[in-house]
Structures are given as structure tokens and as C-alpha cells.
Amino acid sequence: MPAYIIVEVKINDPVQYEDYKKLTPISLAKYQGKFIVRGGKSEALEGGWDPQRVVVLEFPNKELARSWWASGDYAPAKAIRQRTAETKMILVEGY
């Protein structure tokens, strides 16, 4: 069953965040992850949600998604993201 990591991002340091954006795709390959949404323009249809940036990643299953997030492959990029942005991130199973 596919799994998705959905991320809401508020970027505090756009210059350094660019390094994160360069490193992340490389880290996904081993875990068969891919971007479905990567910061495209969003529009609130209901409620008060108005995120600065939304990212959706797709993985073949939740085990690979969790493994990627906890991996040494992603660790350098994760450290940059955590230093340069505020994020909310969830893992959700697909249908």
C-alpha cells in the first residue's frame, strides 16, 4: 500500500533552504520515494489553512517512508531543514 509524507513548511532562511532542496532528491532514490507536490502554489478551499509551502512525497509503503526519514542518507538534508525552517510532517497510508 502506498504511503505519503505530507509536509507543511515555513521557511525562515531561504538561502540555506536551497541547500536542503538540492540534497533531498538524492536521498529519496534508495527508498523509492518521489515528489508528488513540491512547493507549488496552494489555495485554501475551506478553513484557515494558508501554508507557505507544501510538499507531498510518495513511497511504495510506510516502512520505506519511515526508513528514509530516519536514514543517514537523509540526515544531512534533515539537519538543514530543521535549522532553516519550521515544519509539520505526517506519514499517512494511501488507498
C-alpha positions in Angstrom: 0.0 0.0 0.0 1.5 3.4 -0.9 2.4 5.8 1.8 2.7 9.6 1.7 4.7 12.1 3.8 2.9 15.4 3.8 4.8 18.4 5.0 3.9 22.0 5.7 6.9 24.2 5.6 7.6 27.8 6.8 11.0 28.8 5.5 13.0 31.1 7.8 16.2 31.1 5.8 15.5 30.9 2.1 19.2 31.0 1.1 20.2 28.0 3.1 17.0 26.2 2.5 18.1 25.9 -1.2 20.8 23.5 0.0 18.1 21.3 1.5 16.2 21.3 -1.8 19.3 20.2 -3.6 20.1 17.3 -1.2 16.7 15.8 -0.6 16.0 14.3 -4.1 19.3 12.3 -3.9 18.3 10.8 -0.6 14.9 9.6 -1.8 16.2 7.3 -4.6 17.3 4.4 -2.4 13.8 4.4 -0.7 11.9 4.6 -3.9 10.4 7.9 -2.8 9.3 10.6 -5.2 7.8 14.1 -5.1 4.1 14.4 -5.8 3.9 18.1 -4.7 7.0 20.2 -4.2 6.1 23.8 -3.2 3.5 24.5 -5.9 1.0 27.3 -5.4 -1.7 26.4 -3.0 -5.2 27.8 -2.5 -7.3 27.4 0.7 -10.7 26.0 -0.1 -12.0 25.6 3.4 -10.8 26.6 6.9 -8.0 28.9 7.7 -5.1 26.8 6.4 -2.7 29.0 4.4 0.7 27.3 4.3 3.8 29.0 2.9 4.9 25.7 1.3 3.5 22.2 1.0 5.4 19.1 0.0 4.0 15.6 -0.6 6.3 12.6 -1.0 5.1 9.2 -2.2 6.7 5.8 -1.2 5.7 2.3 -2.0 4.9 1.6 1.6 5.1 3.2 5.1 8.2 1.2 6.1 10.2 2.7 3.2 8.9 6.2 4.1 9.9 5.8 7.8 13.3 4.3 6.8 14.0 7.3 4.5 13.1 9.8 7.2 15.3 8.1 9.8 18.2 7.3 7.4 21.7 8.6 7.3 21.1 9.3 3.6 18.5 12.0 4.6 20.2 13.2 7.8 22.3 16.0 6.3 19.3 17.4 4.4 17.1 17.0 7.5 19.6 18.9 9.6 19.5 21.8 7.1 15.7 21.8 7.1 15.4 21.7 10.8 17.8 24.7 11.1 16.3 26.8 8.3 12.5 26.1 8.5 9.6 25.2 10.7 7.8 22.1 9.6 4.8 19.9 10.4 5.2 16.5 8.9 2.8 13.5 8.8 3.0 10.0 7.4 -0.3 8.7 6.0 -1.2 5.4 4.3 -2.6 5.6 0.8 -5.6 3.8 -0.6 
